[in-house]
């Protein structure tokens, strides 16, 4: 499909989406924009959006995506607290990053959980969708935890998982949500560079104090 055809198809899909999905999409989009700016109100948008998506995905038969929304709601509450009081001495949380070893461990665990979860669901449903569904769910859980703790590399995880999720949602009839996740990928790139700049600004005073 040409870029023009893709835009036309996406536009037609957005014009016919159900009101509930439209509200959930707008709230989810607001969450991401506020998260890039490290605004704690992003978690309120996340909770409301996830509550709507919970119902939609359950009705659409995406079991792991429905379960994922429950996790998002819980993490929304935790994320609100963490960003406001989760830093040293209950101060505002600062951006940090993980070591390569910690990422390697995380990726290994994610792949194992994806294969096990996908196999269990595929026994009754069959096909590749259960594995993709499980992959999106488990990676999203880890990435959401990383956002709540302001770990820089969360954006890299989101770039991968949002790309996969966009294809999954489109194939299951959630066109508006699929378009949203394509936009998520672009915003995640912006989020990574914005948070990296903030991390470097925070590290500069520490380096100056170390030299003093």
Helices and strands as residue ranges (DSSP letters): H 3-15, H 19-36, H 42-60, H 63-85, G 88-90, H 100-125, H 129-148, H 154-171, H 175-211
